[in-house]
């Protein structure tokens, strides 16, 4: 079931062939779409999202996430909430502090910092329903940025012609009791290929063009007989 959250503005992007390598080097994200989140909307800067870059192919949703400040003495943990998932265990969500809940599954993202100074970075682990499903050496040494991917098959959105509607949710800030959502007040929508309405538009264009050609051909034949 598609979940609609209002009011929000959605950011959409069409995917193409991925050149993303999950290695803690973020140069391959420079041409990918992104959304920014306001600074200092959380008291604890290590919970404060700054930017989310995103990309999807027919198997994975790729994300690069940046926060305001690092706190490498503790793991960095947050959730990716998939609003339009068609499978997966749904959990109660209160996006942006709204009083009316929505029900959507979430992926758990966790980074353990061990003081590693090599270029390989620290390990980012992706979990779903308590099960670890992806682990990559893809955290920056400064503790502010990570990149990872989540398998869309877990939420029934793998394959072409699919839309993915998602948001990021931080842990609860112990100072305020609040949660940082990114982007604030809206969701991100990315497509893995032509959606139904896009295919319908293409089909409609073909039908209209065929009808117009038929009218033109009949008119031309009529003029030739005169």
N, CA, C and O of each residue as an XYZ file, in Angstrom:
904
protein
N       0.845     -1.196      0.000
C       0.000      0.000      0.000
C       0.878      1.243      0.000
O       1.817      1.349      0.790
N       0.574      2.171     -0.877
C       1.336      3.414     -0.956
C       0.903      4.340      0.173
O      -0.287      4.588      0.369
N       1.878      4.841      0.906
C       1.593      5.714      2.047
C       1.875      7.151      1.654
O       2.975      7.463      1.199
N       0.916      8.015      1.820
C       1.089      9.422      1.476
C       1.196     10.248      2.744
O       0.359     10.154      3.641
N       2.227     11.047      2.799
C       2.438     11.929      3.943
C       2.302     13.360      3.458
O       2.961     13.753      2.496
N       1.471     14.129      4.098
C       1.216     15.503      3.684
C       1.346     16.425      4.899
O       0.945     16.045      5.999
N       1.904     17.637      4.720
C       2.458     18.141      3.455
C       3.902     17.719      3.271
O       4.637     17.564      4.246
N       4.301     17.537      2.053
C       5.691     17.238      1.758
C       5.964     17.572      0.293
O       5.055     17.643     -0.534
N       7.214     17.768      0.015
C       7.672     17.932     -1.351
C       8.633     16.799     -1.628
O       9.551     16.566     -0.841
N       8.447     16.096     -2.717
C       9.282     14.951     -3.028
C      10.314     15.311     -4.075
O      10.039     16.092     -4.987
N      11.489     14.750     -3.948
C      12.563     14.933     -4.904
C      12.685     13.646     -5.690
O      12.825     12.574     -5.101
N      12.637     13.728     -6.997
C      12.655     12.530     -7.830
C      13.865     12.532     -8.747
O      14.372     13.587     -9.128
N      14.315     11.352     -9.091
C      15.429     11.212    -10.023
C      15.281      9.896    -10.745
O      14.874      8.897    -10.152
N      15.613      9.888    -12.041
C      15.623      8.647    -12.791
C      17.014      8.046    -12.727
O      18.010      8.757    -12.859
N      17.082      6.747    -12.527
C      18.369      6.092    -12.382
C      18.942      5.699    -13.734
O      18.215      5.548    -14.715
N      20.262      5.538    -13.764
C      20.969      5.033    -14.929
C      22.040      4.079    -14.433
O      22.073      3.744    -13.249
N      22.907      3.644    -15.316
C      23.919      2.667    -14.915
C      24.766      3.196    -13.764
O      25.223      4.339    -13.787
N      24.969      2.357    -12.766
C      25.670      2.795    -11.563
C      27.173      2.642    -11.727
O      27.658      1.636    -12.244
N      27.906      3.660    -11.276
C      29.357      3.583    -11.225
C      29.832      3.713     -9.784
O      30.993      4.037     -9.537
N      28.936      3.461     -8.835
C      29.247      3.650     -7.421
C      29.985      2.419     -6.873
O      29.536      1.284     -7.028
N      31.122      2.679     -6.235
C      31.882      1.646     -5.544
C      31.880      1.989     -4.057
O      32.282      3.086     -3.668
N      31.436      1.067     -3.242
C      31.321      1.313     -1.807
C      32.673      1.073     -1.136
O      32.956     -0.018     -0.641
N      33.494      2.116     -1.133
C      34.864      1.980     -0.651
C      35.302      3.133      0.248
O      36.482      3.227      0.587
N      34.379      4.011      0.642
C      34.752      5.148      1.468
C      35.357      6.297      0.706
O      35.757      7.294      1.307
N      35.436      6.179     -0.620
C      35.863      7.276     -1.490
C      34.617      7.801     -2.193
O      33.957      7.061     -2.923
N      34.297      9.058     -1.981
C      32.992      9.565     -2.392
C      33.020     10.361     -3.698
O      32.053     11.055     -4.015
N      34.113     10.272     -4.460
C      34.200     11.026     -5.716
C      33.139     10.598     -6.721
O      32.709     11.405     -7.546
N      32.711      9.343     -6.663
C      31.736      8.843     -7.632
C      30.312      9.305     -7.337
O      29.379      8.922     -8.043
N      30.136     10.121     -6.304
C      28.817     10.650     -5.979
C      28.606     12.078     -6.502
O      27.525     12.640     -6.325
N      29.601     12.659     -7.130
C      29.537     14.082     -7.478
C      28.402     14.419     -8.444
O      27.899     15.543     -8.429
N      27.990     13.465     -9.282
C      26.942     13.742    -10.259
C      25.596     13.152     -9.866
O      24.673     13.124    -10.680
N      25.471     12.680     -8.628
C      24.221     12.065     -8.188
C      23.324     13.105     -7.517
O      23.828     14.051     -6.912
N      22.004     12.943     -7.614
C      21.081     13.898     -6.977
C      21.216     13.867     -5.461
O      21.633     12.866     -4.880
N      20.856     14.977     -4.835
C      20.984     15.053     -3.382
C      19.950     16.006     -2.809
O      19.379     16.830     -3.524
N      19.720     15.883     -1.518
C      18.917     16.839     -0.757
C      19.729     17.253      0.462
O      20.491     16.459      1.014
N      19.557     18.493      0.869
C      20.230     19.012      2.054
C      19.247     19.110      3.207
O      18.052     19.325      3.004
N      19.758     18.951      4.406
C      18.945     19.090      5.611
C      19.514     20.242      6.437
O      20.722     20.476      6.437
N      18.645     20.950      7.133
C      19.055     22.149      7.867
C      20.079     21.825      8.953
O      19.980     20.806      9.636
N      21.053     22.705      9.097
C      22.010     22.573     10.187
C      21.358     22.929     11.526
O      20.446     23.754     11.588
N      21.835     22.304     12.571
C      21.475     22.639     13.955
C      19.985     22.471     14.242
O      19.444     23.134     15.128
N      19.313     21.579     13.491
C      17.937     21.267     13.863
C      17.902     20.141     14.895
O      16.830     19.707     15.315
N      19.082     19.674     15.299
C      19.232     18.754     16.429
C      20.292     19.312     17.374
O      21.292     19.873     16.927
N      20.076     19.161     18.667
C      21.033     19.663     19.647
C      22.356     18.895     19.597
O      23.429     19.472     19.770
N      22.260     17.582     19.356
C      23.465     16.759     19.269
C      23.927     16.723     17.813
O      23.257     16.114     16.979
N      25.054     17.359     17.486
C      25.463     17.484     16.077
C      25.775     16.156     15.413
O      25.709     16.063     14.187
N      26.119     15.107     16.190
C      26.394     13.810     15.581
C      25.119     13.094     15.147
O      25.191     12.059     14.484
N      23.952     13.630     15.512
C      22.675     13.100     15.036
C      22.059     13.975     13.952
O      20.981     13.670     13.442
N      22.735     15.055     13.602
C      22.201     16.077     12.704
C      22.584     15.770     11.262
O      23.736     15.955     10.871
N      21.616     15.298     10.465
C      21.868     15.047      9.045
C      22.141     16.359      8.308
O      21.501     17.376      8.572
N      23.100     16.319      7.381
C      23.382     17.486      6.541
C      22.965     17.265      5.093
O      22.386     18.151      4.465
N      23.262     16.074      4.567
C      23.022     15.839      3.139
C      22.794     14.359      2.884
O      23.388     13.496      3.530
N      21.920     14.089      1.928
C      21.669     12.723      1.476
C      21.780     12.692     -0.037
O      21.036     13.384     -0.732
N      22.698     11.901     -0.546
C      22.781     11.637     -1.989
C      22.247     10.239     -2.237
O      22.398      9.356     -1.393
N      21.614     10.027     -3.407
C      20.894      8.781     -3.607
C      20.904      8.357     -5.063
O      21.052      9.173     -5.973
N      20.744      7.070     -5.255
C      20.726      6.454     -6.581
C      20.086      5.082     -6.443
O      20.221      4.440     -5.401
N      19.394      4.626     -7.471
C      18.787      3.292     -7.431
C      18.937      2.602     -8.773
O      18.765      3.218     -9.826
N      19.258      1.317     -8.726
C      19.140      0.481     -9.911
C      18.039     -0.537     -9.645
O      17.242     -0.346     -8.726
N      17.975     -1.607    -10.422
C      16.853     -2.536    -10.247
C      17.024     -3.509     -9.085
O      16.169     -4.364     -8.857
N      18.153     -3.378     -8.335
C      18.373     -4.260     -7.191
C      18.588     -3.525     -5.881
O      18.180     -4.004     -4.824
N      19.229     -2.362     -5.944
C      19.643     -1.680     -4.724
C      19.289     -0.196     -4.737
O      19.188      0.431     -5.791
N      19.104      0.342     -3.538
C      19.078      1.776     -3.306
C      20.422      2.140     -2.681
O      20.773      1.652     -1.606
N      21.168      3.002     -3.368
C      22.478      3.441     -2.892
C      22.329      4.794     -2.210
O      21.630      5.675     -2.711
N      22.985      4.956     -1.069
C      22.885      6.198     -0.320
C      24.255      6.637      0.185
O      25.077      5.819      0.597
N      24.475      7.933      0.144
C      25.621      8.563      0.801
C      25.060      9.586      1.780
O      24.298     10.471      1.390
N      25.432      9.467      3.033
C      24.852     10.299      4.083
C      25.966     11.055      4.798
O      27.009     10.489      5.126
N      25.731     12.331      5.031
C      26.685     13.170      5.751
C      26.003     13.790      6.967
O      24.853     14.222      6.888
N      26.717     13.832      8.091
C      26.190     14.462      9.298
C      27.055     15.662      9.674
O      28.152     15.840      9.145
N      26.550     16.475     10.587
C      27.219     17.726     10.928
C      28.540     17.500     11.651
O      29.529     18.170     11.352
N      28.571     16.577     12.585
C      29.769     16.370     13.395
C      29.904     14.899     13.726
O      28.923     14.155     13.739
N      31.141     14.487     13.995
C      31.400     13.087     14.312
C      31.504     12.881     15.816
O      31.976     13.744     16.556
N      31.051     11.717     16.239
C      31.259     11.265     17.614
C      31.711      9.820     17.524
O      30.924      8.892     17.714
N      33.017      9.640     17.226
C      33.528      8.305     16.930
C      33.678      7.438     18.171
O      34.047      6.268     18.074
N      33.392      8.010     19.341
C      33.424      7.187     20.552
C      32.178      6.310     20.662
O      32.129      5.397     21.486
N      31.174      6.588     19.833
C      29.946      5.804     19.826
C      29.606      5.403     18.392
O      29.987      6.105     17.456
N      28.901      4.295     18.201
C      28.460      3.921     16.855
C      27.507      4.976     16.289
O      26.768      5.630     17.024
N      27.545      5.121     14.976
C      26.577      5.997     14.302
C      25.456      5.097     13.795
O      25.679      4.222     12.958
N      24.262      5.319     14.305
C      23.123      4.489     13.942
C      21.961      5.366     13.503
O      21.662      6.381     14.133
N      21.306      4.963     12.410
C      20.066      5.615     11.978
C      19.273      4.631     11.134
O      19.729      3.516     10.878
N      18.081      5.041     10.699
C      17.197      4.164      9.921
C      16.892      4.776      8.559
O      16.831      5.995      8.400
N      16.706      3.900      7.592
C      16.139      4.283      6.293
C      14.728      3.720      6.257
O      14.537      2.505      6.223
N      13.741      4.609      6.264
C      12.328      4.219      6.300
C      11.782      4.222      4.876
O      11.841      5.245      4.194
N      11.251      3.088      4.419
C      10.723      2.966      3.062
C       9.200      3.051      3.138
O       8.540      2.113      3.582
N       8.656      4.169      2.706
C       7.239      4.460      2.913
C       6.306      3.645      2.025
O       5.196      3.308      2.437
N       6.745      3.327      0.816
C       5.851      2.625     -0.114
C       6.224      1.157     -0.274
O       5.935      0.553     -1.307
N       6.858      0.583      0.731
C       7.237     -0.833      0.674
C       6.001     -1.718      0.521
O       4.942     -1.426      1.075
N       6.151     -2.788     -0.228
C       5.042     -3.738     -0.409
C       5.289     -5.026      0.369
O       4.435     -5.913      0.383
N       6.432     -5.137      1.008
C       6.711     -6.274      1.880
C       7.659     -5.813      2.980
O       8.187     -4.702      2.931
N       7.868     -6.673      3.968
C       8.707     -6.309      5.098
C       7.870     -5.959      6.319
O       6.737     -5.492      6.196
N       8.431     -6.186      7.483
C       7.720     -5.932      8.742
C       7.533     -4.433      8.958
O       8.507     -3.685      9.049
N       6.294     -4.006      9.037
C       6.012     -2.576      9.186
C       6.092     -2.150     10.644
O       5.673     -2.873     11.548
N       6.637     -0.961     10.846
C       6.774     -0.414     12.183
C       6.096      0.953     12.253
O       5.927      1.633     11.241
N       5.719      1.334     13.455
C       5.068      2.628     13.634
C       6.098      3.738     13.463
O       7.155      3.718     14.094
N       5.787      4.698     12.611
C       6.670      5.835     12.355
C       5.898      7.129     12.581
O       4.708      7.222     12.281
N       6.600      8.128     13.118
C       6.018      9.453     13.306
C       6.890     10.484     12.590
O       7.627     11.224     13.242
N       6.816     10.541     11.259
C       7.687     11.458     10.515
C       7.505     12.908     10.932
O       6.383     13.394     11.075
N       8.630     13.592     11.126
C       8.666     15.027     11.412
C       7.916     15.398     12.684
O       7.523     16.551     12.861
N       7.715     14.421     13.574
C       7.038     14.709     14.821
C       5.531     14.807     14.713
O       4.875     15.248     15.657
N       4.961     14.405     13.574
C       3.510     14.489     13.428
C       2.832     13.508     14.376
O       3.410     12.482     14.736
N       1.606     13.827     14.776
C       0.898     13.026     15.764
C       0.282     11.762     15.175
O       0.105     10.772     15.884
N      -0.046     11.789     13.883
C      -0.674     10.636     13.246
C       0.415      9.714     12.702
O       1.237     10.146     11.894
N       0.434      8.458     13.132
C       1.511      7.554     12.694
C       1.289      7.021     11.285
O       0.166      7.008     10.780
N       2.369      6.586     10.665
C       2.317      5.796      9.444
C       3.029      4.479      9.752
O       3.757      4.370     10.738
N       2.812      3.496      8.908
C       3.368      2.166      9.149
C       4.243      1.789      7.962
O       3.763      1.655      6.836
N       5.522      1.621      8.230
C       6.469      1.341      7.160
C       7.675      0.606      7.716
O       8.078      0.859      8.851
N       8.262     -0.306      6.935
C       9.475     -0.998      7.387
C      10.684     -0.076      7.341
O      10.663      0.960      6.678
N      11.726     -0.458      8.043
C      12.931      0.355      8.070
C      14.174     -0.526      8.067
O      14.176     -1.633      8.605
N      15.229     -0.007      7.448
C      16.547     -0.627      7.489
C      17.355      0.055      8.588
O      17.278      1.272      8.760
N      18.120     -0.725      9.322
C      19.002     -0.203     10.359
C      20.407     -0.060      9.796
O      20.967     -1.013      9.253
N      20.976      1.134      9.926
C      22.317      1.417      9.444
C      23.211      1.680     10.651
O      22.902      2.533     11.482
N      24.312      0.952     10.747
C      25.172      1.073     11.912
C      26.639      1.093     11.486
O      27.072      0.289     10.661
N      27.386      2.022     12.060
C      28.823      2.125     11.794
C      29.579      2.078     13.110
O      29.355      2.903     13.996
N      30.474      1.110     13.232
C      31.332      0.983     14.408
C      32.695      1.581     14.090
O      33.333      1.180     13.116
N      33.149      2.533     14.898
C      34.440      3.172     14.665
C      35.490      2.527     15.571
O      35.329      2.466     16.790
N      36.566      2.048     14.947
C      37.597      1.328     15.697
C      38.958      2.010     15.639
O      39.971      1.408     15.998
N      38.987      3.266     15.189
C      40.252      3.986     15.129
C      41.094      3.626     13.924
O      42.274      3.974     13.868
N      40.514      2.940     12.965
C      41.236      2.547     11.761
C      41.612      3.781     10.949
O      40.748      4.606     10.653
N      42.871      3.922     10.587
C      43.344      5.073      9.831
C      43.636      4.743      8.373
O      44.130      5.600      7.640
N      43.349      3.542      7.942
C      43.632      3.169      6.564
C      42.588      3.760      5.638
O      41.556      4.265      6.078
N      42.875      3.686      4.353
C      41.950      4.243      3.372
C      40.682      3.426      3.236
O      39.696      3.888      2.663
N      40.705      2.205      3.765
C      39.526      1.350      3.629
C      38.376      1.802      4.509
O      37.237      1.393      4.282
N      38.641      2.638      5.509
C      37.583      3.161      6.354
C      37.049      2.130      7.328
O      37.605      1.042      7.478
N      35.954      2.495      7.991
C      35.315      1.601      8.956
C      34.124      0.904      8.322
O      33.661      1.285      7.247
N      33.636     -0.123      9.004
C      32.587     -0.967      8.445
C      31.211     -0.354      8.665
O      30.875      0.068      9.771
N      30.424     -0.310      7.600
C      29.021      0.092      7.658
C      28.175     -1.160      7.490
O      28.335     -1.890      6.512
N      27.280     -1.413      8.431
C      26.447     -2.606      8.399
C      24.988     -2.224      8.188
O      24.462     -1.334      8.857
N      24.347     -2.907      7.254
C      22.925     -2.703      6.970
C      22.162     -3.918      7.486
O      22.495     -5.053      7.145
N      21.147     -3.685      8.302
C      20.335     -4.770      8.868
C      18.868     -4.549      8.531
O      18.426     -3.422      8.305
N      18.125     -5.648      8.503
C      16.684     -5.578      8.239
C      16.011     -6.648      9.071
O      16.354     -7.827      8.980
N      15.047     -6.231      9.888
C      14.339     -7.149     10.783
C      15.309     -7.925     11.673
O      15.119     -9.114     11.930
N      16.359     -7.230     12.141
C      17.308     -7.845     13.053
C      18.364     -8.714     12.407
O      19.168     -9.319     13.115
N      18.391     -8.796     11.084
C      19.352     -9.646     10.380
C      20.328     -8.777      9.591
O      19.904     -7.903      8.834
N      21.631     -9.010      9.761
C      22.643     -8.296      8.993
C      22.630     -8.794      7.549
O      22.723     -9.995      7.297
N      22.512     -7.858      6.604
C      22.409     -8.269      5.202
C      23.479     -7.652      4.307
O      23.718     -8.159      3.211
N      24.124     -6.578      4.740
C      25.187     -5.947      3.950
C      26.230     -5.368      4.899
O      25.876     -4.755      5.907
N      27.507     -5.554      4.588
C      28.593     -4.920      5.344
C      29.664     -4.476      4.358
O      30.121     -5.273      3.538
N      30.068     -3.214      4.432
C      31.065     -2.680      3.522
C      32.016     -1.757      4.273
O      31.621     -1.109      5.242
N      33.277     -1.695      3.825
C      34.242     -0.745      4.365
C      34.023      0.585      3.648
O      34.731      0.905      2.693
N      33.046      1.352      4.111
C      32.628      2.520      3.332
C      32.296      3.731      4.191
O      31.443      4.541      3.828
N      32.975      3.855      5.338
C      32.817      5.043      6.182
C      34.072      5.896      6.061
O      35.181      5.368      5.971
N      33.901      7.204      6.059
C      35.049      8.102      5.982
C      35.821      8.085      7.292
O      35.266      7.784      8.348
N      37.103      8.411      7.214
C      37.935      8.415      8.409
C      37.551      9.521      9.394
O      37.812      9.408     10.591
N      36.927     10.596      8.884
C      36.545     11.686      9.789
C      35.237     11.411     10.525
O      34.836     12.198     11.383
N      34.565     10.305     10.200
C      33.358      9.915     10.919
C      32.108     10.680     10.539
O      31.074     10.530     11.190
N      32.179     11.506      9.488
C      31.031     12.333      9.124
C      30.238     11.792      7.934
O      29.084     12.174      7.744
N      30.830     10.922      7.143
C      30.187     10.469      5.918
C      30.255      8.949      5.818
O      31.235      8.324      6.224
N      29.197      8.377      5.273
C      29.185      6.950      4.957
C      28.436      6.732      3.651
O      27.629      7.565      3.238
N      28.709      5.618      3.014
C      27.953      5.188      1.833
C      27.609      3.719      2.008
O      28.354      2.959      2.627
N      26.459      3.330      1.448
C      25.995      1.952      1.613
C      24.889      1.697      0.610
O      24.465      2.603     -0.108
N      24.423      0.455      0.563
C      23.310      0.102     -0.312
C      22.356     -0.792      0.465
O      22.760     -1.530      1.363
N      21.084     -0.709      0.099
C      20.085     -1.578      0.710
C      19.385     -2.380     -0.389
O      19.008     -1.817     -1.416
N      19.210     -3.672     -0.185
C      18.577     -4.522     -1.201
C      17.071     -4.272     -1.273
O      16.357     -4.433     -0.282
N      16.609     -3.886     -2.424
C      15.199     -3.537     -2.597
C      14.288     -4.762     -2.545
O      13.081     -4.627     -2.344
N      14.852     -5.945     -2.725
C      14.036     -7.155     -2.649
C      13.430     -7.343     -1.260
O      12.383     -7.976     -1.121
N      14.080     -6.800     -0.237
C      13.574     -6.932      1.128
C      12.242     -6.221      1.324
O      11.460     -6.592      2.199
N      11.984     -5.203      0.515
C      10.735     -4.440      0.647
C       9.868     -4.554     -0.601
O       8.921     -3.789     -0.782
N      10.202     -5.521     -1.466
C       9.373     -5.790     -2.638
C       9.431     -4.737     -3.723
O       8.482     -4.596     -4.495
N      10.528     -3.992     -3.800
C      10.625     -2.911     -4.787
C      11.778     -3.128     -5.763
O      12.194     -2.186     -6.438
N      12.296     -4.341     -5.850
C      13.347     -4.619     -6.823
C      12.736     -4.795     -8.208
O      11.549     -5.096     -8.332
N      13.535     -4.609     -9.234
C      13.070     -4.708    -10.604
C      12.885     -3.327    -11.216
O      12.937     -2.312    -10.522
N      12.669     -3.307    -12.530
C      12.464     -2.047    -13.231
C      11.052     -1.528    -13.012
O      10.186     -2.230    -12.491
N      10.838     -0.280    -13.421
C       9.521      0.355    -13.367
C       8.994      0.463    -11.938
O       7.796      0.304    -11.703
N       9.879      0.731    -10.993
C       9.477      0.849     -9.605
C       9.844      2.231     -9.054
O      10.855      2.822     -9.434
N       9.006      2.721     -8.159
C       9.305      3.935     -7.415
C       9.669      3.568     -5.983
O       9.095      2.644     -5.406
N      10.618      4.289     -5.417
C      11.028      4.088     -4.034
C      10.835      5.409     -3.303
O      11.428      6.421     -3.678
N      10.025      5.403     -2.282
C       9.768      6.594     -1.477
C      10.349      6.352     -0.089
O       9.949      5.414      0.601
N      11.287      7.191      0.317
C      11.988      6.914      1.565
C      12.410      8.195      2.277
O      12.388      9.283      1.702
N      12.797      8.036      3.550
C      13.332      9.104      4.383
C      14.360      8.500      5.328
O      14.397      7.286      5.526
N      15.193      9.355      5.908
C      16.142      8.936      6.926
C      15.667      9.404      8.289
O      15.108     10.493      8.425
N      15.894      8.566      9.304
C      15.475      8.870     10.673
C      16.636      8.632     11.627
O      17.179      7.529     11.690
N      17.015      9.668     12.368
C      18.115      9.526     13.325
C      17.625      8.828     14.592
O      16.427      8.614     14.778
N      18.579      8.477     15.459
C      18.220      8.030     16.798
C      17.627      9.196     17.582
O      17.801     10.353     17.199
N      16.948      8.906     18.646
C      16.359      9.952     19.490
C      17.468     10.716     20.212
O      18.363     10.115     20.807
N      17.399     12.018     20.154
C      18.363     12.877     20.833
C      18.051     12.889     22.331
O      16.968     13.314     22.734
N      18.985     12.431     23.146
C      18.750     12.353     24.593
C      18.586     13.726     25.222
O      18.022     13.846     26.309
N      19.072     14.766     24.550
C      18.964     16.114     25.096
C      17.580     16.715     24.887
O      17.119     17.518     25.698
N      16.917     16.324     23.796
C      15.633     16.940     23.448
C      14.496     15.938     23.340
O      13.328     16.322     23.398
N      14.823     14.643     23.180
C      13.789     13.648     22.948
C      13.256     13.661     21.535
O      12.253     13.011     21.241
N      13.926     14.403     20.644
C      13.470     14.545     19.267
C      14.298     13.687     18.313
O      15.370     13.190     18.658
N      13.765     13.533     17.106
C      14.415     12.761     16.048
C      14.616     13.650     14.839
O      13.732     14.428     14.480
N      15.774     13.538     14.209
C      16.024     14.282     12.976
C      15.596     13.443     11.789
O      16.055     12.313     11.618
N      14.709     14.003     10.962
C      14.277     13.353      9.727
C      14.914     14.084      8.554
O      15.005     15.312      8.549
N      15.351     13.322      7.566
C      15.938     13.923      6.373
C      15.345     13.270      5.128
O      15.299     12.046      5.010
N      14.890     14.120      4.200
C      14.776     15.575      4.327
C      13.608     15.963      5.221
O      12.668     15.188      5.398
N      13.669     17.141      5.773
C      12.669     17.601      6.727
C      11.370     17.970      6.021
O      11.367     18.767      5.083
N      10.263     17.380      6.481
C       8.951     17.747      5.968
C       8.582     17.166      4.622
O       7.563     17.552      4.048
N       9.379     16.248      4.099
C       9.097     15.691      2.781
C       9.837     14.365      2.639
O      10.642     13.999      3.495
N       9.564     13.662      1.570
C      10.253     12.402      1.315
C      11.056     12.525      0.025
O      10.940     13.507     -0.707
N      11.866     11.514     -0.234
C      12.580     11.410     -1.501
C      11.914     10.309     -2.315
O      11.603      9.242     -1.786
N      11.697     10.565     -3.586
C      11.179      9.541     -4.489
C      12.165      9.383     -5.636
O      12.523     10.357     -6.298
N      12.595      8.162     -5.866
C      13.476      7.864     -6.993
C      12.900      6.675     -7.745
O      12.324      5.772     -7.138
N      13.051      6.672     -9.057
C      12.505      5.589     -9.874
C      13.633      4.727    -10.420
O      14.720      5.224    -10.714
N      13.366      3.431    -10.553
C      14.323      2.512    -11.150
C      14.044      2.301    -12.629
O      14.653      1.426    -13.246
N      13.161      3.061    -13.203
C      12.810      2.945    -14.607
C      11.493      3.640    -14.830
O      10.983      4.280    -13.910
N      10.908      3.541    -16.035
C       9.632      4.191    -16.291
C       8.553      3.692    -15.351
O       8.370      2.484    -15.204
N       7.839      4.601    -14.715
C       6.724      4.221    -13.862
C       5.479      4.021    -14.714
O       5.502      4.267    -15.920
N       4.394      3.576    -14.092
C       3.170      3.294    -14.841
C       2.661      4.520    -15.583
O       2.249      4.429    -16.740
N       2.693      5.688    -14.901
C       2.166      6.875    -15.570
C       3.057      7.297    -16.724
O       2.576      7.850    -17.714
N       4.372      7.037    -16.601
C       5.259      7.362    -17.704
C       4.998      6.450    -18.894
O       4.966      6.900    -20.039
N       4.808      5.144    -18.608
C       4.495      4.206    -19.679
C       3.156      4.538    -20.320
O       2.993      4.426    -21.535
N       2.187      4.953    -19.481
C       0.878      5.335    -20.006
C       0.992      6.543    -20.923
O       0.331      6.606    -21.959
N       1.833      7.503    -20.541
C       2.032      8.694    -21.360
C       2.643      8.332    -22.704
O       2.245      8.869    -23.737
N       3.615      7.416    -22.691
C       4.244      6.980    -23.939
C       3.228      6.278    -24.825
O       3.169      6.518    -26.031
N       2.415      5.396    -24.206
C       1.397      4.672    -24.969
C       0.379      5.640    -25.567
O      -0.017      5.506    -26.725
N      -0.040      6.624    -24.753
C      -1.008      7.613    -25.232
C      -0.444      8.405    -26.400
O      -1.152      8.684    -27.368
N       0.838      8.770    -26.310
C       1.483      9.513    -27.394
C       1.496      8.696    -28.678
O       1.250      9.226    -29.761
N       1.788      7.379    -28.551
C       1.808      6.520    -29.737
C       0.421      6.421    -30.357
O       0.275      6.491    -31.577
N      -0.607      6.258    -29.509
C      -1.984      6.144    -30.013
C      -2.402      7.425    -30.734
O      -2.944      7.371    -31.837
N      -2.148      8.583    -30.103
C      -2.518      9.859    -30.708
C      -1.779     10.063    -32.023
O      -2.364     10.524    -33.003
N      -0.497      9.720    -32.044
C       0.286      9.868    -33.267
C      -0.265      8.971    -34.370
O      -0.319      9.381    -35.529
N      -0.673      7.750    -34.020
C      -1.216      6.824    -35.004
C      -2.530      7.346    -35.568
O      -2.771      7.266    -36.772
N      -3.384      7.885    -34.690
C      -4.660      8.442    -35.149
C      -4.425      9.637    -36.063
O      -5.060      9.767    -37.110
N      -3.503     10.509    -35.655
C      -3.207     11.687    -36.462
C      -2.666     11.296    -37.832
O      -3.006     11.908    -38.845
N      -1.809     10.258    -37.851
C      -1.274      9.796    -39.128
C      -2.378      9.227    -40.006
O      -2.370      9.431    -41.220
N      -3.341      8.505    -39.398
C      -4.450      7.952    -40.163
C      -5.307      9.040    -40.787
O      -5.725      8.929    -41.939
N      -5.571     10.104    -40.011
C      -6.356     11.219    -40.541
C      -5.622     11.895    -41.688
O      -6.223     12.221    -42.711
N      -4.314     12.106    -41.514
C      -3.506     12.744    -42.551
C      -3.496     11.896    -43.815
O      -3.609     12.425    -44.921
N      -3.361     10.570    -43.653
C      -3.298      9.689    -44.814
C      -4.616      9.683    -45.573
O      -4.617      9.722    -46.803
N      -5.741      9.634    -44.860
C      -7.041      9.642    -45.533
C      -7.266     10.952    -46.264
O      -7.778     10.963    -47.384
N      -6.884     12.061    -45.634
C      -7.052     13.372    -46.260
C      -6.196     13.473    -47.514
O      -6.625     14.045    -48.516
N      -4.990     12.921    -47.463
C      -4.089     12.963    -48.599
C      -4.624     12.123    -49.746
O      -4.540     12.527    -50.906
N      -5.182     10.941    -49.426
C      -5.752     10.079    -50.453
C      -6.972     10.727    -51.100
O      -7.183     10.595    -52.305
N      -7.778     11.430    -50.293
C      -8.962     12.094    -50.810
C      -8.587     13.209    -51.763
O      -9.227     13.394    -52.797
N      -7.538     13.958    -51.410
C      -7.087     15.050    -52.280
C      -6.549     14.521    -53.604
O      -6.709     15.168    -54.639
N      -5.913     13.351    -53.582
C      -5.359     12.790    -54.803
C      -6.454     12.311    -55.754
O      -6.234     12.263    -56.964
N      -7.628     11.958    -55.230
C      -8.716     11.464    -56.079
C      -9.523     12.587    -56.706
O     -10.295     12.370    -57.639
N      -9.330     13.821    -56.167
C     -10.078     14.954    -56.717
C      -9.486     15.456    -58.024
O     -10.003     16.407    -58.611
